[in-house]
Amino acid sequence: MKDILIIGAGPVGLYAWSCSGMLGLSGYVIEGNDNPGGQPWELYPEKPLYDMPGFKEIKTKTFIENLMQQAETHTGQITYVGKTNLQSVTETKDGFTITLTTNQILTVKTILITSGNGVFTPIRLENLDPVQIYDNLWYAVKNPTLLANKKIVILGGGDSSVDWANHLVEDNISNDVTIVHRRELYRAKESSVQKLQKNKVKELKPYHVEAVDTNNNKITTLRISNKTIKETLTINADYFIVQYGAKVMPTMLQQFTLATTPMRKIIIQPNGQTSHPHIFAAGNSVYYEGKYYNMVTGFGEDINALYNITKIIHGQKYHPGYLSAVYCKTKS
């Protein structure tokens, strides 16, 4: 029987994988998406991050790659299993027997849930052929060099939308950027919103997409309406970037009977423990009073949970020491 199962290999899961390896824990990390890296890797790999300690600015893709390399370096006795999910979880005397959707059976003493919001797909632009691929319609910016000197329309009002609008102008990729948001207020950080005017990003809000005109495999125009002032506009662009977020399938959580909020966030204690003494959680899937949803917050929750998991494995008097010291000791 292994020590731990880590559910989800997004940023928080990758860091938990690395730290588990450094702590000498044995077990598995599983991921439901095609690749590790989670939502940041799939939806905004080229978006710059400004709130990572030690980095003035770093691309999401680069940061995730660094986490992957760190996990691979400190893998230890942790095995990665991708493109799978939980099929069933059975509690045993010593822990859990878990059957994956790939029919692999795992036995572990503890579980750490780092699944974020679950397996997801981008929320798509309505009024389009669902099977048609449009060359100039993007749900993730994976090659921003193609946007050089192009007319760009970004749809959405969250951090990703606003950050991309600012980034395209500030990095001299394009000076013709429009952001279309269906509400008057953005859901992005205020400091980022204030940059929009400075960067001369054209803002159309509150406007809702009424119709989409296409020609073969390209979007030609959007017809958008503002019901407040009863105005309809037709806008065109070289590229349309949709940043509406993602639809999630929280298939990880339905296998557990845990205390949750009305919004299905897992309630955890200060030590990372859920309502089950051998199940812990960290990252965007959890809630506690005063919780701020941020990758860095999730990394701290990882360490807290893993520290307390080692006490279950080795006894309450066990203290693992500093991670770097533990890793050096296990390597020698």
C-alpha angles and dihedrals in degrees: 000000000000125000103239148010115206111201112208132023102215118123094292092045092049091053091047088051091053095046092046089055092050090049090054095244119154125219147075144298117207131194130194098200123077093257138021116257101076126218096337091056094047102039110029112012094148096046113112119240118217102178103062113116112249095018126091086195133348132173115249090234092053092047092050090047089053090052090049092050090048091051092048090050093049098034094125108160096343116113123203118223115186137191092028141105141190116289097173140349122205122187115225134185093268101030137300140329109210128192115200126210086252086061092246112144120217130186118201140163098221141017130216114195112209096153096128108202094339134249108340147186125199117264103247134219111267128233094045136114101267094215098044118099114215116206096213098041113092131184092181130028105229100152111031092174087078088064094060111136091349130133106252131195117191120196118205142052107230132101094279094053095047094042092052092048090053095041095053091055099038093051091048092242094128136354093194106074127148126186119203118197128175094216133058093233124055123228091218131102111287093232090058093046091054090056092062094077092043089053092046094238109169110237123205111185144188089018127138125202108248101173142000123216118206139184114201105305099349138081109236105178143354123217109211131180137204108206092188094066094020094239130147123198134187114213132182134194144169091241134018117204116196115202103171094135124242143294109239132206106204092202093148096063099050090070092064136064100217135149108263140171121252086264090057095251112149112245112227136185124235089269092056093254120143124209086285112073094222099041119082132178140197139176133027094343093066138078136196131152110288094015115163114199107230135125092244090054089053092051090056091048088053093058093045093051095044092048089056092043089058088058090057090049098042105020136272094279092057118112117185096201123214115342096235091050092048092049093049090049094051091048094052 
